[in-house]
Amino acid sequence: MPAAMETMPYIDEDGNLRKGGKLVNEEGQFIDEDGHVVDKDGRLINEEGDLIDKAGNLVDENGNILDKEGYALDKDGNRLPDSMVWDFDLVGFTEEDINGAYQA
């Protein structure tokens, strides 16, 4: 495919609108094969551009699934107690800090 085709929208052989090889709907949004709006990496997003799962629940930056009120959910959709939500932010710690924490 010519380089210009990778950045400009085009109609594929099946009549689908595409840009960069990805499907595009009539509003210019990227969509998956099922018609769900996705970001450029193919992850589902809502109308506000927030990352969501297939059930429409928000996904936070740590990968936790959240309900409409912001509570973390387990894989079955049940709310998790706050003590069960893990947030690992190891930025700024040395390997020695991290290994020492495991030995304590």
C-alpha positions in Angstrom: 0.0 0.0 0.0 1.4 3.4 -0.9 2.4 5.6 2.1 -0.3 8.2 1.3 -2.9 5.4 1.6 -1.8 4.7 5.2 -2.7 8.3 6.4 -5.7 9.2 4.2 -9.1 7.6 4.4 -9.9 5.2 1.5 -12.6 2.7 0.5 -11.4 -1.0 0.7 -12.3 -3.8 -1.8 -15.5 -4.6 0.3 -16.7 -0.9 0.2 -15.7 -0.2 3.8 -14.2 3.2 4.8 -10.7 2.7 6.2 -7.8 4.8 7.5 -4.5 3.3 8.3 -5.9 -0.1 7.6 -8.6 0.3 10.4 -12.4 0.6 9.8 -13.9 4.1 10.1 -17.6 4.9 10.7 -19.5 7.7 9.0 -18.6 10.0 12.0 -14.9 9.4 11.4 -14.4 7.2 14.5 -12.3 4.0 14.4 -14.5 0.9 14.8 -13.8 -2.8 15.3 -15.3 -5.5 13.2 -18.4 -5.5 15.4 -19.0 -1.8 14.9 -17.8 -0.8 18.4 -15.9 2.5 18.6 -12.2 1.9 19.5 -9.1 4.0 19.9 -6.2 3.9 17.4 -4.8 0.8 19.2 -8.1 -1.1 18.8 -9.2 -0.7 22.5 -12.9 0.0 23.1 -13.7 3.6 24.2 -16.9 5.4 25.1 -18.3 8.7 23.6 -16.0 10.7 25.9 -12.9 8.7 24.7 -12.5 6.8 28.0 -11.3 3.2 27.8 -14.1 0.7 28.5 -14.5 -3.1 28.6 -17.0 -5.0 26.4 -19.8 -4.5 29.0 -19.3 -0.7 28.8 -17.6 -0.4 32.2 -14.7 2.1 32.6 -11.1 0.8 32.7 -8.8 2.9 34.8 -5.0 3.5 34.1 -4.2 0.5 36.4 -6.4 -1.9 34.4 -9.1 -2.0 37.1 -12.7 -2.4 35.8 -14.9 0.3 37.3 -18.7 0.6 37.5 -20.6 3.8 36.6 -20.0 5.1 40.2 -16.2 4.4 40.0 -16.1 1.3 42.2 -13.8 -1.5 41.2 -15.4 -4.7 39.9 -14.3 -8.3 39.9 -14.5 -10.5 36.7 -18.1 -11.3 37.5 -19.1 -7.7 37.8 -19.3 -7.6 41.7 -18.0 -4.6 43.5 -14.6 -5.1 45.2 -13.9 -3.7 48.7 -11.4 -0.9 48.6 -8.8 -3.1 50.3 -8.8 -5.5 47.3 -8.0 -2.8 44.7 -4.2 -2.8 44.1 -2.4 0.2 42.8 1.2 -0.5 42.1 3.2 2.6 41.4 6.9 1.7 41.7 8.2 4.8 39.9 11.0 6.3 41.9 11.9 3.2 43.8 15.2 1.4 43.2 15.4 -2.4 42.7 16.9 -2.5 46.2 13.8 -0.8 47.7 11.5 -3.2 45.9 13.4 -6.3 46.8 13.8 -5.2 50.4 10.0 -4.7 50.6 9.5 -8.4 49.6 11.9 -9.6 52.3 10.3 -7.7 55.1 
